[in-house]
Structure formats: structure tokens, C-alpha cells
Amino acid sequence: HTLCSLLAFDSSQNAIPVAWIISSSSIGQNIHKWIPSLVERIRGKDTRWRPNAVLVDDPSFEASILREAFQCRVLLCLWHVRRGWLKGLLKYCNNFDVQREMFKQLGRILYCTRNGSSVADAVEEFVQIFVDQYAFIEYFRSKWLSKIELWVNCVRTLPVAPQETIASIESYHLRLKSKVLSQDSDQRVDFLIHALTSQFHSFYWFEQYTVETGYFENLRDRFSITNPWNQATHIPDIDVLLDEENLQLAKVVSQADNSVAYTIWNPGSEFALCDCSWSMVGNMCKHVIKVAIFCRSRQIARPLLSAQVYRQTLVNLLQNLPEDPLVLEQRFRTSHD
């Protein structure tokens, strides 16, 4: 069975589950069957409810159906790709310098349309550059090659969500995996539903209860759901060391030991990489998030790859105006977001 989570962000940037959809087939293929019912149930609770945006982490989802149902913009979240590629590099490549360069080049495959390259050409160039990394190349071909074009097309047609959301959604899935999905993979659906609605969901409400009331503070660490996005907001700007003349790397001073500084390569990019222990097991860390926020607020880093893609999309759009003004309005907003 396929499990799909509907998440909302709280004031601490945690991704909180508000609904689950369980299907015996691909969620994306059947989205037209359950999305209208889901929206109807939500608005039955609150007729004023309107989301600002809907994030999807599966390129097979039909954005037009989501856009029509929720009446808002649809963004693509790259946490699946980013985490999968990084964990693959950590497993199959032992040289850190090569890992970070390959990670950056993989990001360029995802955004290859910005320079007019085809997906096949971008992949072939990557393979030629890193031909000696046989183990990872084989992993990439077997795991990702069949669906890379789908991801690239989705990146080209949808705005990409910022790194902060990647961290929150990734944190949710890590907790989901450890608390629910780590159990017997052949468990019955009714067991899964029970685990989700009773055991798993209670963690989130208990955390909220302790924050609001101050009770059970001694248990908060055990049930805490803080994420790198929230943690990054507590790092002062003065602890970010960035040379505007050399934007290839940045450093962030450790909040636990100010004699230690972590290095972030390719800062401000969706495919930035940090040398801290949390990042080195395949996760999005607070240091990468902090540097991304820092660069964006000061406009000192090069534009994100996604922003470059959408500048070109907007230019193409204005040169080929659609006949439907509603489509133009929606696409114009998408290109700006």
C-alpha cells in the first residue's frame, strides 16, 4: 500500500500531519479520485479555510488537479531527490571532495533545461565526468534514470519550494519511519491506521500541549519535534562567515562549541553540502538552512537554480501568450513565486 501524508506547518516550522491517504496503487495516478473528497471534508470543518500554497514531493501528481481543488499555487519539494542522491553518494563514494562535486553536478542535471540541454545530454555529461565512480553510476542508473526526466519536467513547470521546507518535511518522514514504518513491512492496513491515528499522532499533540501549558517539561526532550528549519532561526547572523568574493563556501560557528565551525559548500544552493555529522548521514542540516536564509536576505549569493529556470520560463511565457487569461494569470504568478 502507498501512504500519502497531508502536512501543515506550525509556528515552529514543524510539519504536522492533518490527514493520511492510504491507497493500494500509486497515489499520483488516483489523485483525481480522492482530492475533491478531501477538500470537501476540510472545508466542511471550516468554510473559510484557504491554503497559501500546496507542496508536492511526487512529480507524478497532477498539479492542475491540485490547483483547481485548493485554488492556490502548487510547488515542488525536492526532499526525495536531494536525500536519495546524498545518501547514495555517502554509500557509494568514499571521497568527500568528490561527493560534494558530484552532488553539485547532480543538481545541474535536475535544472538542465535552463541552459537548453536535454536530460540525456546532461546525464551523459555527468557519467563522463565521474566515470571512475562506477558504484554510484550504477546506483543512479538503476534507481533514478527511469524517472529523472519526470523530475526535470516537473522542475521546469513548477516553482521549487525553498530548502527550509525540505528540512521540515524530511524531519517528519524520519519520525514517521522510526515510529511507524520501521515495524513489520507486511503489517495489515488496520494496524497501520491504528499506529498513525493513535500512537504517531499523539506525539505531535503532546508536544503542542507541553509548549502551551508548560506541563511535563521533563519529558519534552523525549518527544521534541524540533527541526533544522526551526533550529536555524536561533543561529545569529554573526555566526555565519561568508566571503562575498568567494561564494564557493561558507562557514557557520557551532552553537555548542564556538571554537568549531562547519563548512558549507555551494552555499545558498538547493544542493549545498555541510560537513557536520547530521549532514554526513544524508540529512538537511540547520547550517545549510541558516546560510540559505542569510544569503537570500542579503541577496549576496548567486540566484538559486530554480529561480534561474523560472526567469527563462517567464521570458518564454511572455513571448508566447496563451489565449486563456486565467491560465496566463496563474502561470504568471507561478513564475514569480
Kinemage of the C-alpha trace (Angstrom):
@kinemage 1
@onewidth
@group {chain A} dominant
@subgroup {mainchain}
@vectorlist {calphas} color= white
{ca his a 1} P 0.000 0.000 0.000
{ca thr a 2} L 1.040 3.601 -0.620
{ca leu a 3} L 0.834 6.129 2.209
{ca cys a 4} L 0.405 9.835 1.482
{ca ser a 5} L 0.571 12.439 4.271
{ca leu a 6} L -1.136 15.831 4.240
{ca leu a 7} L 1.012 18.181 6.325
{ca ala a 8} L 0.662 21.723 7.637
{ca phe a 9} L 3.408 23.885 9.157
{ca asp a 10} L 3.009 25.144 12.720
{ca ser a 11} L 4.537 28.293 14.231
{ca ser a 12} L 7.792 26.403 14.922
{ca gln a 13} L 8.071 25.303 11.282
{ca asn a 14} L 7.246 21.692 12.143
{ca ala a 15} L 5.383 19.655 9.530
{ca ile a 16} L 2.256 18.456 11.356
{ca pro a 17} L 0.155 15.606 9.888
{ca val a 18} L -3.502 16.550 9.450
{ca ala a 19} L -4.606 13.676 7.188
{ca trp a 20} L -3.354 10.447 5.652
{ca ile a 21} L -4.392 8.771 2.416
{ca ile a 22} L -3.748 5.035 2.007
{ca ser a 23} L -4.048 3.514 -1.456
{ca ser a 24} L -3.441 0.083 -2.944
{ca ser a 25} L -1.918 1.729 -6.032
{ca ser a 26} L 0.044 4.846 -6.902
{ca ile a 27} L -1.268 7.904 -5.074
{ca gly a 28} L -0.438 10.163 -8.011
{ca gln a 29} L -2.410 8.092 -10.509
{ca asn a 30} L -5.574 8.189 -8.395
{ca ile a 31} L -5.321 11.758 -7.132
{ca his a 32} L -8.448 12.816 -9.037
{ca lys a 33} L -10.480 10.275 -7.033
{ca trp a 34} L -9.659 11.437 -3.525
{ca ile a 35} L -8.542 15.083 -3.645
{ca pro a 36} L -12.054 16.551 -4.179
{ca ser a 37} L -13.424 14.493 -1.268
{ca leu a 38} L -10.530 15.555 0.945
{ca val a 39} L -11.023 19.254 0.193
{ca glu a 40} L -14.773 18.923 0.760
{ca arg a 41} L -14.205 17.365 4.184
{ca ile a 42} L -11.706 20.060 5.175
{ca arg a 43} L -13.993 22.901 4.122
{ca gly a 44} L -16.858 21.172 5.883
{ca lys a 45} L -14.923 21.871 9.091
{ca asp a 46} L -14.022 25.466 8.153
{ca thr a 47} L -15.550 27.123 5.096
{ca arg a 48} L -13.035 29.993 5.310
{ca trp a 49} L -10.007 27.722 5.046
{ca arg a 50} L -7.742 28.551 2.110
{ca pro a 51} L -4.098 27.431 1.841
{ca asn a 52} L -1.464 29.826 0.501
{ca ala a 53} L 0.257 27.010 -1.366
{ca val a 54} L 0.340 23.243 -1.740
{ca leu a 55} L 3.703 21.449 -1.783
{ca val a 56} L 4.090 18.087 -3.506
{ca asp a 57} L 7.073 15.748 -3.300
{ca asp a 58} L 5.979 13.399 -6.084
{ca pro a 59} L 6.321 14.531 -9.721
{ca ser a 60} L 3.548 12.155 -10.791
{ca phe a 61} L 0.947 14.308 -9.022
{ca glu a 62} L -1.154 16.285 -11.486
{ca ala a 63} L -0.597 19.896 -10.464
{ca ser a 64} L -3.663 21.088 -12.372
{ca ile a 65} L -5.962 18.922 -10.228
{ca leu a 66} L -4.382 20.209 -7.018
{ca arg a 67} L -4.500 23.801 -8.226
{ca glu a 68} L -8.167 23.535 -9.134
{ca ala a 69} L -9.140 21.777 -5.901
{ca phe a 70} L -7.258 24.043 -3.491
{ca gln a 71} L -7.407 27.252 -5.577
{ca cys a 72} L -3.782 28.120 -4.852
{ca arg a 73} L -0.301 27.732 -6.287
{ca val a 74} L 1.449 24.350 -6.340
{ca leu a 75} L 5.148 23.989 -5.515
{ca leu a 76} L 7.521 21.053 -5.900
{ca cys a 77} L 9.529 19.870 -2.883
{ca leu a 78} L 12.812 18.145 -3.757
{ca trp a 79} L 13.464 16.374 -0.472
{ca his a 80} L 13.126 12.879 -2.010
{ca val a 81} L 15.683 13.612 -4.715
{ca arg a 82} L 18.092 15.516 -2.504
{ca arg a 83} L 18.082 12.926 0.278
{ca gly a 84} L 18.222 9.946 -2.082
{ca trp a 85} L 21.168 11.309 -4.052
{ca leu a 86} L 23.091 12.402 -0.977
{ca lys a 87} L 22.656 9.056 0.779
{ca gly a 88} L 23.689 7.305 -2.425
{ca leu a 89} L 26.862 9.391 -2.605
{ca leu a 90} L 27.677 8.714 1.040
{ca lys a 91} L 27.214 4.982 0.472
{ca tyr a 92} L 28.980 4.523 -2.861
{ca cys a 93} L 31.635 7.260 -2.855
{ca asn a 94} L 34.306 7.480 -0.150
{ca asn a 95} L 35.981 10.765 -1.122
{ca phe a 96} L 34.274 13.813 0.400
{ca asp a 97} L 35.661 16.238 -2.184
{ca val a 98} L 34.250 14.048 -4.945
{ca gln a 99} L 30.944 13.676 -3.077
{ca arg a 100} L 30.311 17.415 -2.897
{ca glu a 101} L 31.287 17.974 -6.536
{ca met a 102} L 29.043 15.128 -7.691
{ca phe a 103} L 26.204 16.487 -5.552
{ca lys a 104} L 26.504 19.870 -7.235
{ca gln a 105} L 26.596 18.287 -10.696
{ca leu a 106} L 23.518 16.184 -9.910
{ca gly a 107} L 21.688 19.408 -9.151
{ca arg a 108} L 22.659 20.678 -12.580
{ca ile a 109} L 21.029 17.623 -14.171
{ca leu a 110} L 17.785 18.493 -12.421
{ca tyr a 111} L 17.947 22.042 -13.801
{ca cys a 112} L 19.488 21.200 -17.160
{ca thr a 113} L 16.686 22.931 -19.099
{ca arg a 114} L 17.978 26.355 -18.011
{ca asn a 115} L 20.878 26.092 -20.447
{ca gly a 116} L 18.973 24.314 -23.190
{ca ser a 117} L 20.465 20.870 -22.582
{ca ser a 118} L 18.417 17.703 -22.877
{ca val a 119} L 18.132 15.310 -19.948
{ca ala a 120} L 20.024 12.624 -21.868
{ca asp a 121} L 22.902 15.012 -22.624
{ca ala a 122} L 23.090 16.210 -19.008
{ca val a 123} L 23.169 12.648 -17.684
{ca glu a 124} L 25.773 11.599 -20.242
{ca glu a 125} L 27.978 14.549 -19.301
{ca phe a 126} L 27.698 13.604 -15.626
{ca val a 127} L 28.631 9.992 -16.381
{ca gln a 128} L 31.641 11.075 -18.446
{ca ile a 129} L 32.929 13.425 -15.731
{ca phe a 130} L 32.619 10.834 -12.966
{ca val a 131} L 33.232 7.688 -14.989
{ca asp a 132} L 35.561 6.354 -12.271
{ca gln a 133} L 32.722 6.401 -9.700
{ca tyr a 134} L 31.337 3.139 -11.042
{ca ala a 135} L 29.329 2.114 -7.953
{ca phe a 136} L 27.365 5.357 -7.770
{ca ile a 137} L 26.815 5.495 -11.534
{ca glu a 138} L 25.276 2.021 -11.423
{ca tyr a 139} L 23.100 3.037 -8.473
{ca phe a 140} L 21.976 6.180 -10.308
{ca arg a 141} L 21.133 4.263 -13.470
{ca ser a 142} L 19.158 1.563 -11.691
{ca lys a 143} L 17.347 3.793 -9.189
{ca trp a 144} L 16.892 7.172 -10.874
{ca leu a 145} L 17.448 7.038 -14.622
{ca ser a 146} L 13.923 5.854 -15.434
{ca lys a 147} L 12.309 8.758 -13.571
{ca ile a 148} L 14.845 11.576 -13.926
{ca glu a 149} L 13.055 13.063 -16.938
{ca leu a 150} L 9.809 13.228 -14.964
{ca trp a 151} L 11.579 15.159 -12.198
{ca val a 152} L 13.280 17.512 -14.670
{ca asn a 153} L 9.991 18.269 -16.416
{ca cys a 154} L 8.330 18.943 -13.078
{ca val a 155} L 11.142 21.308 -12.052
{ca arg a 156} L 10.691 23.113 -15.354
{ca thr a 157} L 6.934 23.573 -14.943
{ca leu a 158} L 6.505 24.107 -11.181
{ca pro a 159} L 8.189 26.508 -8.765
{ca val a 160} L 10.520 24.715 -6.352
{ca ala a 161} L 9.948 25.039 -2.605
{ca pro a 162} L 12.850 26.511 -0.574
{ca gln a 163} L 15.307 24.471 1.476
{ca glu a 164} L 13.531 25.275 4.737
{ca thr a 165} L 10.507 23.209 3.763
{ca ile a 166} L 12.771 20.328 2.728
{ca ala a 167} L 14.144 20.211 6.279
{ca ser a 168} L 10.700 20.183 7.912
{ca ile a 169} L 9.220 17.545 5.625
{ca glu a 170} L 12.352 15.421 5.905
{ca ser a 171} L 12.124 15.598 9.716
{ca tyr a 172} L 8.505 14.447 9.567
{ca his a 173} L 9.386 11.447 7.413
{ca leu a 174} L 12.295 10.476 9.659
{ca arg a 175} L 9.913 10.403 12.608
{ca leu a 176} L 7.264 8.544 10.601
{ca lys a 177} L 9.822 5.942 9.571
{ca ser a 178} L 11.193 5.438 13.078
{ca lys a 179} L 7.810 5.289 14.836
{ca val a 180} L 5.582 3.544 12.288
{ca leu a 181} L 7.225 2.342 9.084
{ca ser a 182} L 10.126 0.611 10.852
{ca gln a 183} L 7.689 -2.039 12.046
{ca asp a 184} L 6.870 -5.194 10.090
{ca ser a 185} L 6.533 -4.140 6.452
{ca asp a 186} L 3.826 -6.784 5.953
{ca gln a 187} L 1.584 -5.366 8.669
{ca arg a 188} L -2.126 -5.140 7.982
{ca val a 189} L -3.680 -1.869 6.904
{ca asp a 190} L -5.813 -1.684 10.049
{ca phe a 191} L -2.637 -1.917 12.153
{ca leu a 192} L -1.110 0.924 10.136
{ca ile a 193} L -4.212 3.083 10.598
{ca his a 194} L -4.171 2.416 14.344
{ca ala a 195} L -0.469 3.299 14.622
{ca leu a 196} L -0.933 6.530 12.679
{ca thr a 197} L -4.058 7.810 14.393
{ca ser a 198} L -3.234 6.832 17.961
{ca gln a 199} L 0.481 6.342 18.640
{ca phe a 200} L 2.061 8.561 15.987
{ca his a 201} L -0.377 11.467 16.053
{ca ser a 202} L -0.228 11.669 19.848
{ca phe a 203} L 3.442 12.701 19.683
{ca tyr a 204} L 2.504 15.941 17.944
{ca trp a 205} L -0.364 16.836 20.232
{ca phe a 206} L 1.705 16.043 23.323
{ca glu a 207} L 4.444 18.383 22.105
{ca gln a 208} L 1.914 21.163 21.488
{ca tyr a 209} L 0.358 20.581 24.910
{ca thr a 210} L 3.693 20.878 26.732
{ca val a 211} L 4.538 24.090 24.861
{ca glu a 212} L 1.163 25.711 25.594
{ca thr a 213} L 0.824 24.650 29.237
{ca gly a 214} L 4.391 24.169 30.451
{ca tyr a 215} L 3.463 20.773 31.883
{ca phe a 216} L 5.666 17.662 31.544
{ca glu a 217} L 8.761 19.732 30.692
{ca asn a 218} L 10.916 16.822 31.885
{ca leu a 219} L 9.557 14.716 29.006
{ca arg a 220} L 9.863 17.336 26.251
{ca asp a 221} L 13.306 16.234 25.070
{ca arg a 222} L 11.986 12.718 24.570
{ca phe a 223} L 9.030 13.897 22.487
{ca ser a 224} L 10.551 17.015 20.920
{ca ile a 225} L 9.896 17.501 17.199
{ca thr a 226} L 12.176 20.463 16.523
{ca asn a 227} L 13.578 20.528 13.018
{ca pro a 228} L 16.607 22.104 11.278
{ca trp a 229} L 14.485 24.966 9.927
{ca asn a 230} L 13.479 25.998 13.441
{ca gln a 231} L 16.996 25.394 14.759
{ca ala a 232} L 18.458 27.614 12.022
{ca thr a 233} L 16.373 30.577 13.180
{ca his a 234} L 18.241 30.502 16.504
{ca ile a 235} L 21.688 30.852 14.908
{ca pro a 236} L 22.730 34.544 14.982
{ca asp a 237} L 23.853 36.147 11.728
{ca ile a 238} L 27.210 36.984 13.287
{ca asp a 239} L 27.996 33.248 13.360
{ca val a 240} L 27.738 32.997 9.565
{ca leu a 241} L 31.101 33.563 7.878
{ca leu a 242} L 30.792 34.247 4.167
{ca asp a 243} L 33.327 35.796 1.810
{ca glu a 244} L 31.373 37.726 -0.812
{ca glu a 245} L 34.392 37.494 -3.112
{ca asn a 246} L 34.365 33.699 -2.914
{ca leu a 247} L 30.873 32.235 -2.810
{ca gln a 248} L 32.059 28.651 -3.212
{ca leu a 249} L 31.872 28.022 0.521
{ca ala a 250} L 30.659 29.465 3.821
{ca lys a 251} L 31.195 28.638 7.487
{ca val a 252} L 28.805 28.527 10.435
{ca val a 253} L 30.083 28.632 14.006
{ca ser a 254} L 28.851 25.768 16.186
{ca gln a 255} L 26.286 26.831 18.777
{ca ala a 256} L 27.565 24.174 21.184
{ca asp a 257} L 31.279 24.985 20.847
{ca asn a 258} L 32.305 28.332 19.361
{ca ser a 259} L 35.791 27.004 18.648
{ca val a 260} L 34.256 24.779 15.951
{ca ala a 261} L 32.979 25.977 12.579
{ca tyr a 262} L 31.229 23.859 9.964
{ca thr a 263} L 31.894 24.356 6.258
{ca ile a 264} L 29.075 24.600 3.721
{ca trp a 265} L 29.988 24.134 0.059
{ca asn a 266} L 27.854 25.605 -2.719
{ca pro a 267} L 26.111 27.915 -0.192
{ca gly a 268} L 22.639 29.178 -0.983
{ca ser a 269} L 22.031 26.371 -3.470
{ca glu a 270} L 19.420 23.629 -3.168
{ca phe a 271} L 22.381 21.240 -3.347
{ca ala a 272} L 24.572 22.812 -0.689
{ca leu a 273} L 26.504 20.335 1.456
{ca cys a 274} L 27.765 20.692 5.036
{ca asp a 275} L 30.437 18.678 6.833
{ca cys a 276} L 28.545 18.411 10.139
{ca ser a 277} L 27.591 14.965 11.459
{ca trp a 278} L 23.853 15.397 10.738
{ca ser a 279} L 24.504 16.268 7.111
{ca met a 280} L 27.013 13.451 6.722
{ca val a 281} L 24.304 10.826 7.193
{ca gly a 282} L 22.177 12.291 4.402
{ca asn a 283} L 20.060 14.917 6.167
{ca met a 284} L 19.349 18.591 5.567
{ca cys a 285} L 21.085 20.374 8.467
{ca lys a 286} L 20.465 23.674 10.240
{ca his a 287} L 23.755 25.125 8.958
{ca val a 288} L 22.735 24.754 5.295
{ca ile a 289} L 19.351 26.304 6.113
{ca lys a 290} L 20.901 29.218 8.013
{ca val a 291} L 23.283 30.031 5.180
{ca ala a 292} L 20.436 29.832 2.641
{ca ile a 293} L 18.341 32.285 4.679
{ca phe a 294} L 21.381 34.523 5.215
{ca cys a 295} L 22.252 34.615 1.508
{ca arg a 296} L 18.675 35.210 0.433
{ca ser a 297} L 18.080 38.048 2.895
{ca arg a 298} L 21.220 39.863 1.755
{ca gln a 299} L 20.993 38.931 -1.919
{ca ile a 300} L 24.701 38.194 -1.947
{ca ala a 301} L 24.697 34.677 -3.376
{ca arg a 302} L 24.057 33.722 -6.971
{ca pro a 303} L 20.376 33.068 -7.782
{ca leu a 304} L 19.074 29.611 -6.978
{ca leu a 305} L 18.946 27.247 -9.918
{ca ser a 306} L 15.163 27.156 -9.599
{ca ala a 307} L 14.970 30.945 -9.834
{ca gln a 308} L 17.077 30.899 -12.988
{ca val a 309} L 14.774 28.318 -14.561
{ca tyr a 310} L 11.726 30.415 -13.812
{ca arg a 311} L 13.217 33.599 -15.220
{ca gln a 312} L 13.583 31.766 -18.506
{ca thr a 313} L 10.074 30.311 -18.150
{ca leu a 314} L 8.662 33.810 -17.697
{ca val a 315} L 10.510 35.114 -20.749
{ca asn a 316} L 9.159 32.241 -22.843
{ca leu a 317} L 5.670 32.804 -21.440
{ca leu a 318} L 5.613 36.487 -22.364
{ca gln a 319} L 6.813 35.654 -25.861
{ca asn a 320} L 4.043 33.054 -26.306
{ca leu a 321} L 0.969 34.385 -24.535
{ca pro a 322} L -1.803 31.789 -24.006
{ca glu a 323} L -5.312 32.578 -25.143
{ca asp a 324} L -6.890 31.861 -21.756
{ca pro a 325} L -6.312 34.897 -19.459
{ca leu a 326} L -6.891 32.758 -16.336
{ca val a 327} L -4.082 30.470 -17.401
{ca leu a 328} L -1.858 33.472 -18.001
{ca glu a 329} L -2.619 34.839 -14.546
{ca gln a 330} L -1.845 31.517 -12.881
{ca arg a 331} L 1.311 30.882 -14.852
{ca phe a 332} L 2.489 34.438 -14.339
{ca arg a 333} L 2.085 34.076 -10.569
{ca thr a 334} L 3.881 30.756 -10.650
{ca ser a 335} L 6.826 32.247 -12.482
{ca his a 336} L 7.165 34.971 -9.874
{ca asp a 337} L 6.814 32.811 -6.747
